[in-house]
Amino acid sequence: MLVLLAAFAIVPLVMPWLVHRLGSRAFFIAALLPTIAFVQALLQTQAVAAGEVPFESVAWIAPLGIDLSMRMDTLSWLMTLIVTGVGALVMLYCRWYFADGGAGLGQFSAVLLAFAGAMYGLVLTDDLVVLVMLWEVTSVLSYLLIGYYNRRAASRRAALQALLVTTLGGLVMLIGVVLLVVDAGTSSISAILAEAPTGPIVDAALVMLLVGALSKSAIFPFHFWLPGAMAAPTPVSAYLHAAAMVKAGIYLIARFAPVFAFSPVWQPIVIGLGVFTMLLGGFQALRETDLKRILAFGTVSQLGFLTVVLGYGTRDAVLAGLALVLAHALFKSALFLVVGIIDHQLSTRDIREISGLGRQTPVLATVSIITIGSMSGVIPTLGFVAKEAALTALLDEALQGAPYAIIALVGVTLGSVFTVGYGIRFIWGAFWTKRDPEGGTRDPVEWPRPRVGFVAAPVMLALLTLAAGLAAPLLDIVFAPYADTAPLASPGLEAPESTYHLALWHGLEPALFISLGTLALGAWVFWSTKRRPWGARMLPFGAPDVYNAALRGVARLSVQVTSLTQRGSLPIYVGTIFIVFVVGESVALFSGAEWQAELAAFQTPMQVMVAPIMIIAGLIAVRARKRFTGVVLVSVTGFGMVLLFASSGAPDLALTQILVETVTLVAFALVLRRIPSRLGQHNASVRPIARAVLGAAVGVTMAAVAIVATASRTFEPISREWPDLAYGIGHGKNVVNVALVDIRGWDTMGELSVLVLAATGVASLVFVTHRSDTLSEFTAPLPRLDARRQPLIETDEGIKPRTDSSEGRRLAWLLGGTRVQAENRSMMLEVVVRILFHTIIVVSLYLLFAGHNLPGGGFAGGLVAGMALVMRYVAGGRYELGAAAPADAGRLLGVGMTIAVACAIVPLLFDAAPLTRWFVEAETDLLGHIEFVTSTLFDIGVYLVVVGLVLDVLRSLGAEVDRQATAQRSEAVSVR
């Protein structure tokens, strides 16, 4: 089972390629995997019928006790057969439904197969947390499937509606799962059911679980998303909305009903909303003229029926519920597939436009009659067996005075009348010969005969409906282990003398006459609505109106909140953060029992020398009137920290600090070119006294926190163990670097993702029309690499290699130097950069590979390489930057991040924890003792990300800003 689940995760990845190569025939290959899963489940039938439970488990998140566990009991076995069997038939059906191809068909096939895998895992997992994860995966995948026709506004709206409703229910369900798992002390579903916890917390958790189940299965008030989802292709409707996705909520109810059905909160919700949904869906189906919407509202009604029967919780009720689940999957998916064939061949589903189709396609008409008969409860179909069993179970309880049994019995009976009515309406609308308004017979529609393979899936489902009805005793044997887990009767009622068994014929019992009555009344309802359709609405608004009003309300509220809190003023944002900080920390400080302070004038003489300079620079920065002056003065404090780190025995921190401060200063300088040089030139600073008070408060608060925190230590600091950990675990002597790439590798990976997002964000603000790299295009006129081995000179035609006839010409030290304006060009700077660039790159590589044992590392080495690129850009402009680094910055970021992530994933393939390191050491004649640790590869990823970040900043804030400024000047000159 776990192997099949893994296959469901991998095979969809190749489906787009297969569809590209084979077209719609690739669905044959897609159908193989669910077919294999179906056969595997079918082979477990004997074991399941005997009460055995195949079980597989692999530890996943051990600290939380979460396992990838798969458990196939009776309920999971049945749901597996439905999910995989109907899924395989639907994928075969897609071969002809999408015979003409279509945009995005490869993605559709992959998502559909992945959805089948998510449902496969959902119905088999024994871990409640994993179930929630797969639950949300199905919501996301269904969103993609419903929105397949993404150019249609209706499809996009329907997909978003389904996603919002089901994920909202899933979020509430997640809270319930957390409460239930914490109360039970385990996330194992079987363990929770065996323990059967009770109490207020469990009751609250059950309500939340039911919210998730009801939203997923389109039970009122969440029912409206299902009819809207009919904007999806018909195979999606046949699979997701008849056999799979909507069954997830029903499965959850069936899983917990035998144990929790008689808790105080269960039956009022399940029976009340289930009955109302069955009546509401049936009533609305009688008003529809679209074949697919008739089935959609019919599905809503049938889901209400399933909720009532399975949710009632007695032994006979859940037995009938399992039969009803199987019957519904067979007849409703077949009906949807029939509608898909009609729509595909006629390009319409409107019953007012279809006439005389039954004589032209007797096979489809027969399939529809059989499946509608099963839905209505006509012998000898499985639907008849399930309906009679459900009526008997509810009737036995109702006769003993059980209030919810009476409500359920009356509701199910009335709902069944509506079911018969809209079932006959479907047959009449799809296949009967209609009359025009004048009373004359309409001409039959022209029917293009479909291929045999297109009709095979609904025919097979109809035959299974008949076969399952005849094989009811065999189903009873398989379903009995699950039914026997439920109580025989409701609390306080007498248990029946004998248990009920599924059979095609039980004699002339009361349930049979009730069923016959629903058939007669349903036929009358159809006849009355055929003559006088129900067109009036019961209420002036419907559930979609409430949903749309809620969305509009949320949109308006978000605008108001945004306009109130997001004013676009950086001082307000920073001031708010500082006020919260001062207030919060002050409360914590003053609420403490006692303060302790251990102060020393200084630890090193360097502090006495540097601290006054930093303080004076900060005070002058506050009074600065030019932006660049303020930036330089603020940088003084940063460079002062470099001296403090270096004198305190932290060379790594000092090296990193000086590099970060330098790169930051460069970035500020690039930005300041495009904004006014003086502060307050456009927007003057207001309330200087308030700002000064707030700044002083932040400084005093931070100083108090530092004093109190450092004096409050009662235990030995863990940092003293880090040198031994660094060498013992990470095989490195540089504690800082080993911590970054090994001990705290997950944190570093998160920080790398932040760097990638920051670089992308900066670039997106600067690049107006595109994000692609164009700097390398500017270097096309420059000499090729093989010509650069010769001295270069500047000529009127550009830079060329020096020849004997060009003696006396000016040497070109940088390729892009001649593109720089004369007043901005420095020959001395070009010479220095030409001499030092390659040396700095070598130093950066040395820092990268030496950083595991000496000061350095990927971050410091990347910053040094970035500074080399800064030198090339400052000396030669954007053309020189393009020549120095022709690679795309985005690719460097991506490759670096990929290497870092691979260092986390690859150990999993060798059954090791993520980011597990390996090391190799050897003695060599040339180099002596050498060591290599695989965490160095992680450091290489860090190096590439940092280089990519600096390059991205230079190309966006530097080169692209230069290009835009040049374009503006050229435009201004042309206007003149």
Secondary structure as GFF3:
##gff-version 3
##sequence-region A 1 976
A	DSSP	alpha_helix	2	10	.	.	.	ID=ss1
A	DSSP	three_ten_helix	11	14	.	.	.	ID=ss2
A	DSSP	alpha_helix	15	22	.	.	.	ID=ss3
A	DSSP	three_ten_helix	23	25	.	.	.	ID=ss4
A	DSSP	alpha_helix	26	42	.	.	.	ID=ss5
A	DSSP	alpha_helix	45	49	.	.	.	ID=ss6
A	DSSP	beta_strand	55	61	.	.	.	ID=ss7
A	DSSP	three_ten_helix	62	64	.	.	.	ID=ss8
A	DSSP	beta_strand	66	71	.	.	.	ID=ss9
A	DSSP	alpha_helix	74	97	.	.	.	ID=ss10
A	DSSP	alpha_helix	105	124	.	.	.	ID=ss11
A	DSSP	alpha_helix	128	146	.	.	.	ID=ss12
A	DSSP	alpha_helix	153	184	.	.	.	ID=ss13
A	DSSP	alpha_helix	189	195	.	.	.	ID=ss14
A	DSSP	alpha_helix	200	216	.	.	.	ID=ss15
A	DSSP	alpha_helix	225	228	.	.	.	ID=ss16
A	DSSP	three_ten_helix	229	231	.	.	.	ID=ss17
A	DSSP	alpha_helix	234	240	.	.	.	ID=ss18
A	DSSP	alpha_helix	245	260	.	.	.	ID=ss19
A	DSSP	alpha_helix	266	285	.	.	.	ID=ss20
A	DSSP	alpha_helix	291	312	.	.	.	ID=ss21
A	DSSP	alpha_helix	315	346	.	.	.	ID=ss22
A	DSSP	alpha_helix	357	360	.	.	.	ID=ss23
A	DSSP	alpha_helix	362	376	.	.	.	ID=ss24
A	DSSP	alpha_helix	382	399	.	.	.	ID=ss25
A	DSSP	alpha_helix	403	431	.	.	.	ID=ss26
A	DSSP	alpha_helix	452	470	.	.	.	ID=ss27
A	DSSP	alpha_helix	472	483	.	.	.	ID=ss28
A	DSSP	alpha_helix	510	531	.	.	.	ID=ss29
A	DSSP	alpha_helix	543	565	.	.	.	ID=ss30
A	DSSP	alpha_helix	570	590	.	.	.	ID=ss31
A	DSSP	alpha_helix	605	623	.	.	.	ID=ss32
A	DSSP	alpha_helix	627	647	.	.	.	ID=ss33
A	DSSP	alpha_helix	651	672	.	.	.	ID=ss34
A	DSSP	alpha_helix	688	711	.	.	.	ID=ss35
A	DSSP	three_ten_helix	718	721	.	.	.	ID=ss36
A	DSSP	alpha_helix	722	730	.	.	.	ID=ss37
A	DSSP	alpha_helix	735	738	.	.	.	ID=ss38
A	DSSP	pi_helix	739	743	.	.	.	ID=ss39
A	DSSP	alpha_helix	745	766	.	.	.	ID=ss40
A	DSSP	alpha_helix	775	778	.	.	.	ID=ss41
A	DSSP	three_ten_helix	785	789	.	.	.	ID=ss42
A	DSSP	beta_strand	792	795	.	.	.	ID=ss43
A	DSSP	beta_strand	798	801	.	.	.	ID=ss44
A	DSSP	three_ten_helix	804	806	.	.	.	ID=ss45
A	DSSP	three_ten_helix	817	819	.	.	.	ID=ss46
A	DSSP	three_ten_helix	822	824	.	.	.	ID=ss47
A	DSSP	alpha_helix	827	850	.	.	.	ID=ss48
A	DSSP	alpha_helix	858	884	.	.	.	ID=ss49
A	DSSP	alpha_helix	889	909	.	.	.	ID=ss50
A	DSSP	beta_strand	919	924	.	.	.	ID=ss51
A	DSSP	beta_strand	928	933	.	.	.	ID=ss52
A	DSSP	alpha_helix	935	953	.	.	.	ID=ss53
A	DSSP	pi_helix	954	960	.	.	.	ID=ss54
A	DSSP	alpha_helix	961	975	.	.	.	ID=ss55
###
